[in-house]
Amino acid sequence: MPHPQHLHPKPPYPEKTQPVPGLEREMLPQADHGEESYRGCGRLKGRKAFITGADSGIGRAVAIAFAREGADVAIGYLSEEEEDAKTTAGWVEKAGQKAVLLPGDIRDRETCRLLAHKAETALGGIDILVNNAAYQRTYESFLEIPDDEFEEAFRVNVFAMFWLCKDFLPRLKEGASIINTASIQSFDPGAHLIPYAATKAAIVSFTRSLANMVIDQGIRVNAVAPGPVWTPLIPSTMKPEAVKHFGSHTAFKRAAQPAELAPIYVFLASDEASYVTGEVYGATGGQMPL
């Protein structure tokens, strides 16, 4: 078996940055979403999932894994990420599953309602909701953070999650699953990520509260808390020096690849997690227990 520290590229990474929101084709090194490695065994056969931020990063890896486990996938993304989203859809279809492209800005309340309706209609139902899309910016000084920046982070990371859960819950049947993407920042917030970290702490609290509220309906709610993961969010929101050394402080001395997170989402969506709700599953690279 391979040494886990040597499975994927280590820092220093190229100091190449991108404009927001970042694109997969511009990543150096290219990220691994499990395109050539993930092997499914039918754990989600016949299920239908909607994933936000599924054009790239963790979202793309989860879409590929879900499809190879037998699920149809609706791909949520921003319109400027259309090329990446089409690539994700191609991998879903190559796995023999239905892919539905659903562009939309989830900062808008009405857009969330529309996405829920379109996803259910296009797939013929919904069994899994993955709230994964995220907004992040870094600042050297607290006083540099614009007032509207704090609101923006909460609108994308928290308000949209609240709205989508509200819109999808009436559509979910017994045995359904909601999975939210939290972060190590929920528990160990970085000084340069105050708005982002605050939203991720809110996601953990929201996840645990909602889990207890909806379990009598037969719906499980959990979260995944990654550490550093090599996605377009990194070179598009961090300074070159931070990009260069991203993930080097972990036990693995590298960032995770999206493909290394996807199996956790599969587990939480599957019947194997039938006694799991209100939990936060960490994959932080050995940085801390959650």
N, C-alpha and C positions, 0 to 999 in steps of 0.2 A: 504494500500500500504506500502511496506517496506521502512524503512529509508535508503536513498541512501548511507549514510556513512557506513551502516552495511550490505550492500548487498554482499560484498566479503571480503576476508581476509585482515587484516590490518598489518602493520609493528608492531613489528619487525618480519621480515622474516628470515628463516634460512640463515646463512652466507655461504651457499654452492655455490661454483663457478664451472664453466665448461670451458673446452677448446673451443676455437672458432671453428665453428660458433654456437655451443650450440644446444641441442636437447630438444624437448618437454618432453620426458619421464623422463628426469633428473630434471625437474622443481619441486621445493618445495616452496610453495604449487603448485599444478597443476593449470595451467591456464584454464580459461573458454572461449571457443570459440563459445559458443552458441549451443553446441552439444545437450543439453537437453532443451534448452530454446527458441531458435529462431523459430518463427512461420511465415511462408511465406504466401503471399496472391496473388501470380501470377503477381507481378509488373514487372518482367523481363521475362515473359513467352516467350519462343522461341528465346531468345537472347543467344549470345555466347561470352564468356569473356576469356581473357588471363590475368593472375595475376602473377607478379613476387614475389618471396618470399612467395609463397602460401603454403609451407610445414608446416609453423608454425606461431605463433603469429597473428598479424593483418591479414596477408595474408590468413591464414587458416580460420579465422572467416569470412572474406569476401567471401571466396570460399563457405563455408557452407551456408551463408545467400543468396548468389546469386543462389545457387542450389535450395534452398527452395523457392525462388521466381520464379523458372522456367527456369534458365539459365544453359546451358552446360558450363563447365569450363576447360580450359587448365591451368595446374599447372606448373609454372616455379620455379626451385629450383636448388641448387648445388647438384652434384652427391653424396656427403657425407651426404646429408640430405634425402636420398632415403626412409628410414624407415618412417620418419615424413611425407614425401610427399605421400606415399602410404596410410597412415592413413587419410590424407585429402581427397584423392581420394575415399576412402571407404565411407566417410560421404557424398560426392557429389553423389555417386552412390546410396547410401541408400535413398537419396531424390528423386531418380528416374531420375537423369540427367546423361549425359555423362561426364566422367572425362578423361582427357588426361594428361599423365605424360610427361613433357618436361624438362629433366635435361639440364643444360648448364651454363657456366660461362659468365655472361653478361658483364664482363670487356673486352671481346673480340668482336671487331666489327663484324666479320663474324658470330660469334655465334648468335648475335642479329638478323641478316638477316635470318639465318636458323630457329630460333625460330618463327619468324613472318610467315615464309612460312609453317612450320610444324603446327602451331596453326590454320592457315586458312584452310589448307588442311584437317587436322584431324576433325575439327569442321564444315567444310563446310561454312566458313565465320567467320568474327569477328565483333562484335558490341561494345565491351567494352574493353578498355585497362587500366589496373591498374598497375602503376609503384610503387611498394611497397618495393622491396628488398632494404636493406640498409647496409652500412658498418660503424662501429663506434668503436673508441678506446678512452680511457681516459688517460690523462697525467697530472702530478702534476706541471710540468714546461714546459714553451713554448720551451725552448732549448732542451728538451727531445724529441720533436716531430721529427721523422726522415723525411727527405725530401721526400722520396718515400711514406711515410704515407699520406701526404697531397694529393699527386697525386692519391693514391689508393682510398681515400675517394671520390674524384671527379669522378674517373673512374666508380665506382660502383653506386654512388648516382645521378650523373649528366650526365656523358657521356652516360651511358647506357640508361637513360631516353630519352636523345636526339636521340640516335640511334634507339631505339624502336619506338618512335613517328614517326621518319622519315620512318621506315620500315612498320609500321602499317597504317599510314595515307592514303596511296593509296588504302588500303584494306577496309577502313571504309566508310560506306554509310551515307546518311542523317539520323540524329537522333542518331548517335553514340556518345559515351562518352569516354573521357580520364580522368582518375582520378590519380593524383600524391599524394604521401604521403610526406608531409612537416613535420613540427614539431613546438612546442613552441620555440625550439632553433632557428628557423628562425627569431624570433622577440625579444627573450630574451636569448641570447646565454650564455651558461655556460662557466666559465673559463677553465674547464678541457676538454671541447669538441670542441676546436677551429676548427679542420678540418671538423668534422661532422656538426657543427652549420653553418659554411660557406657554405657547400653544401646545407643545408636546406633553407638558405636564397636565394641561387641561384634557387632552385626549385620553390619558390614563384614567383620570377621574371619571370622565364621561363613560368610558368603556365599562368600568366596574359598576357604575350606577345603572346604566342601561341593561347590563347583563342580568341584574337582579330583578329588573322591572319586567323583562320580556321572557324569562325562562319558562313561566307558566304557559306561554304560547308555544313552547317547544323550540324557541329560537335561541341560539347561543351567540354570545358577543365576546370577542377576545381582541387582543392587540399584539403586535410584534414590535419589539423595540430594538432596532439595529444600532450598531455602532457605525463607524465610518464605512460607507459603501461607495464604490466607484461608479458614479452616475453623472449625467450632464449637469446636475445641480451643483456639482463641485467646481468645475472650471468656469461655470457661468456666474458664480456668486462669491468666490473666494479670490484672494490675491495670489499672484503667481507663486510666491514663496510658500504659502499654505498649501497650494495645489501640489507643489513639488514634493512635500514631505507628508502628504495626506495619508493617515493610517499608520505611520511609522512608530507611533507611541503604543500601539497595541501589542499583545503577547505574540501576535503573528507577524508583527513588524511590516504589515501591509494593510491596505484597505480590503474589505470583503468585495467579492464580485456579486452582482445581483443574483446569479445562479445559486449562490450559497444560501440565500435567504428564501428562495421560492419553496423549498420543501417544507418549511415551517407553515407557510400559508396553506399548502396542500393538506398537511396534517390537521390544521384547525378547521378547514372546510369539510373534512371527511368524517365518516362515521367512527373512525378510530379515536376521534376527540369527543365522543359522546358524553363524557363526564367532565368536559373542560369548558368552563365559562367564567367570565370576569377575570381571566388570567392575562398576564403580560409576559410574553416569551422573549427573552433577551438573546441577541446574537451580537454581542458587543466586542468580540475579539479578546475576551478575557479581561476586560477593563474593570468590571465590577459585577457582583450579583445583583439581581433586581428583586 
